[in-house]
Amino acid sequence: MPELTPVQREFRAAMANLSAAVNVVTTDGAHGLAGMTVSAACSVTDSPPTVLVCVNRSSRSHDVLVANGRICVNVLGAEQEELAMHFAGATKVPTAQRFTEDCWDLDSEGVPVLRDSPASIIGRIIAEQTQGSHSVMFVEVDKVLTREDSGALVYFQRRFHSLAAPSLSA
């Protein structure tokens, strides 16, 4: 791999200071079961409801996500850092084993849905654009599941941080 340019190093340092929600993007279908941790996911529009997800093209999960065409963006809660590490590949837990825990609903939606996720966004990849090392996938939303009583897991300065859910006062 070639050495990074000064602008690339500065860009990476700047992006480390951009707080981002942590998500596990999952798929299942004719091309297999796959999932990966991503922090580059965001809303595009609500007409029609669409999100975008950026995935490194060198990831083993990339081609499976694209080929299956249907994914779930599982937003991780404050208590789900270990799950983020599993799906980031940091724990060396094999992909199939990552889905054996009881926290996954593998049957209801046709893609793995994290039961205790603050939000699970299920949809179809309707467009894909290659930009450098990544694919930007536009996902038209078919279904959304939410849970109100969870905090959030964010990535900031190359570390995970938990944010507590605000208490509702009368």
C-alpha positions as CSV (number, residue, x, y, z in Angstrom):
1,M,0.0,0.0,0.0
2,P,1.5,3.4,-1.0
3,E,2.3,5.9,1.8
4,L,-0.5,8.4,2.5
5,T,-0.2,11.9,1.2
6,P,-0.2,14.8,3.6
7,V,-3.8,15.7,2.6
8,Q,-4.9,12.1,3.1
9,R,-3.3,12.1,6.6
10,E,-5.0,15.4,7.5
11,F,-8.3,14.2,6.1
12,R,-8.2,11.0,8.2
13,A,-7.3,13.1,11.3
14,A,-10.3,15.4,10.6
15,M,-12.7,12.5,10.1
16,A,-11.6,11.1,13.5
17,N,-13.1,14.2,14.9
18,L,-16.4,13.7,13.1
19,S,-18.8,11.9,15.5
20,A,-20.7,9.1,13.8
21,A,-23.4,6.7,14.7
22,V,-22.3,3.0,14.8
23,N,-24.3,0.6,12.7
24,V,-24.2,-3.1,11.8
25,V,-25.4,-3.5,8.2
26,T,-26.7,-7.0,7.5
27,T,-28.0,-9.1,4.6
28,D,-29.1,-12.6,3.8
29,G,-30.2,-14.2,0.6
30,A,-29.1,-16.3,-2.3
31,H,-25.5,-14.9,-2.0
32,G,-25.2,-15.7,1.7
33,L,-25.4,-14.2,5.1
34,A,-23.2,-11.2,5.9
35,G,-22.8,-8.2,8.2
36,M,-20.3,-5.5,8.9
37,T,-19.9,-2.5,11.2
38,V,-20.1,0.9,9.5
39,S,-20.1,4.5,10.7
40,A,-20.8,6.0,7.3
41,A,-24.6,5.8,7.0
42,C,-27.1,8.7,6.9
43,S,-30.5,9.8,5.9
44,V,-30.9,11.1,2.3
45,T,-34.6,11.9,2.0
46,D,-38.1,10.9,3.3
47,S,-39.7,11.2,-0.1
48,P,-39.3,8.3,-0.7
49,P,-37.5,7.2,2.6
50,T,-33.9,6.6,1.6
51,V,-30.6,6.2,3.4
52,L,-27.1,5.9,2.1
53,V,-24.4,3.5,3.4
54,C,-20.7,3.6,2.4
55,V,-19.0,0.3,2.3
56,N,-15.3,-0.5,1.6
57,R,-15.1,-2.5,-1.6
58,S,-12.4,-4.7,-0.2
59,S,-14.6,-5.9,2.6
60,R,-15.7,-9.5,2.3
61,S,-19.3,-8.4,3.0
62,H,-19.4,-5.8,0.2
63,D,-20.1,-8.1,-2.7
64,V,-22.6,-10.1,-0.6
65,L,-24.5,-7.0,0.3
66,V,-24.6,-5.8,-3.3
67,A,-25.5,-9.2,-4.7
68,N,-28.4,-9.8,-2.3
69,G,-29.6,-6.3,-2.8
70,R,-31.7,-6.2,0.4
71,I,-30.1,-5.0,3.7
72,C,-30.8,-3.9,7.2
73,V,-29.1,-0.9,8.8
74,N,-29.1,-1.8,12.5
75,V,-28.3,1.3,14.6
76,L,-26.3,0.3,17.7
77,G,-27.3,1.3,21.2
78,A,-25.0,2.4,24.0
79,E,-24.6,-1.2,25.3
80,Q,-23.7,-2.8,22.0
81,E,-20.0,-2.0,21.6
82,E,-19.0,-5.7,21.8
83,L,-21.3,-6.4,18.9
84,A,-19.7,-3.5,16.9
85,M,-16.3,-5.1,17.5
86,H,-17.5,-8.5,16.4
87,F,-18.9,-7.2,13.1
88,A,-15.8,-5.0,12.6
89,G,-13.7,-8.2,12.6
90,A,-11.8,-7.1,15.6
91,T,-12.7,-10.2,17.7
92,K,-12.0,-12.8,14.9
93,V,-15.4,-14.3,15.5
94,P,-16.4,-16.0,12.1
95,T,-19.3,-14.4,10.3
96,A,-21.8,-17.2,10.7
97,Q,-21.1,-17.4,14.4
98,R,-21.8,-13.6,14.8
99,F,-25.5,-14.4,14.0
100,T,-25.9,-17.3,16.5
101,E,-26.7,-15.0,19.5
102,D,-30.3,-14.7,20.5
103,C,-30.2,-10.9,19.8
104,W,-30.9,-11.5,16.1
105,D,-34.2,-12.0,14.4
106,L,-33.2,-14.0,11.3
107,D,-36.7,-14.9,10.1
108,S,-39.2,-12.1,10.2
109,E,-37.8,-9.7,7.5
110,G,-35.6,-11.8,5.3
111,V,-32.5,-10.1,6.6
112,P,-31.0,-10.2,10.1
113,V,-32.6,-7.6,12.4
114,L,-31.0,-6.8,15.7
115,R,-33.8,-7.1,18.3
116,D,-32.6,-4.4,20.7
117,S,-31.5,-1.9,18.1
118,P,-32.6,1.7,18.7
119,A,-33.5,1.6,15.0
120,S,-33.4,-1.0,12.3
121,I,-33.9,0.3,8.7
122,I,-34.8,-2.4,6.2
123,G,-34.7,-1.8,2.5
124,R,-33.4,-2.4,-1.0
125,I,-30.2,-1.1,-2.6
126,I,-31.6,0.9,-5.5
127,A,-28.3,2.5,-6.7
128,E,-24.6,2.1,-6.1
129,Q,-21.9,4.6,-6.9
130,T,-18.2,3.8,-6.7
131,Q,-16.0,6.5,-5.1
132,G,-12.4,5.6,-4.5
133,S,-12.1,2.6,-2.2
134,H,-15.8,2.6,-1.3
135,S,-19.3,2.0,-2.7
136,V,-22.0,4.5,-1.8
137,M,-25.2,2.5,-1.6
138,F,-28.6,4.2,-1.8
139,V,-31.2,2.1,0.1
140,E,-34.9,2.7,-0.4
141,V,-36.6,1.9,2.9
142,D,-39.3,-0.7,3.1
143,K,-39.7,-0.9,6.9
144,V,-38.4,0.8,10.1
145,L,-38.4,-0.6,13.6
146,T,-37.5,1.6,16.5
147,R,-37.0,1.4,20.3
148,E,-37.2,4.6,22.3
149,D,-35.5,3.6,25.6
150,S,-31.9,3.2,24.3
151,G,-28.9,5.3,24.3
152,A,-26.5,5.5,21.3
153,L,-23.1,4.2,20.4
154,V,-21.0,6.7,18.5
155,Y,-17.5,6.6,17.1
156,F,-15.3,9.6,17.8
157,Q,-11.5,10.0,17.9
158,R,-11.0,6.4,16.8
159,R,-12.9,5.0,19.9
160,F,-16.5,4.0,20.8
161,H,-18.5,6.2,23.2
162,S,-21.8,5.5,24.7
163,L,-24.4,8.2,25.0
164,A,-27.2,7.7,27.5
165,A,-30.8,8.2,26.4
166,P,-32.1,11.5,27.8
167,S,-34.6,11.1,30.6
168,L,-38.1,12.3,29.9
169,S,-39.2,14.7,32.6
170,A,-42.8,15.9,33.1
